[in-house]
């Protein structure tokens, strides 16, 4: 009953993704797109010893394009930008923070050239970007 009431009652909320405020409708839920459905994980990413739901939500048909959503107590509290080949890893050591990696550049539109990893921590009620790393992949010709 709580889900149905929450789903049909539209209450927008302001969240912070990195340091950029975004408006989201907390009655949204991850959906399948073009036959690709969200991948769900469970991690503690804000250091409260309670797991948050992580959804990698597909937003396009090809190249694994999607966005990472963090859902805490039924509310979307973080949403990444859409990126190709997006992946998520929580901070196992501290339970505070996570890393989102994605393909930042292609050699020829097909083969990945650069992988970017953005690391976030939870401080002062928001997720803040604390580091960026770029890895160049060598292309193997056969």
Secondary structure by P-SEA (a helix, b strand, c coil): caaaaaaabbbbbbbbcccbbbbbcccccccccccbbbbbbbbbcccccbbbbbbbcccccccbbbbbbbbcccccccccccccbbbbbccccccccccccccccccccccccbbbbbbbbbcccbbbbcbbbbbbbbbbcc
